[in-house]
Amino acid sequence: MQITEMIEAVQKKLKIEVDGKAGTETWGAIYAAIVKPSINGIDPGLAISKVDDRSERNIATLLPEVQPLARALVQKAAANSSPLLYRS
């Protein structure tokens, strides 16, 4: 089995668009499927949802597989009222 076929099989299993490319949607779906209950108290459905525009611009520069983790970090910091979120 080739890598493209493996990715397609994962996409079919996760019921997302099947294109054989491991893009943002694929990594997000894999992340949500594997990290079910929470990451340090953050619901994985929330962890992969969009955050504020400024953070999203920075997160967009990261590899797709770490983008959900970056969103989780921003959300966890916001939940704890971290002053790091308010730097200009």
Protein Blocks (a to p, Z undefined) as FASTA:
>chain_A
ZZklmmmmmmmmnopacehpacfklmmmmmmmmmmmbgghiafklmmmccdfklmmmmmm
pcfklmmmmmmmmmmmmmnopaklmcZZ
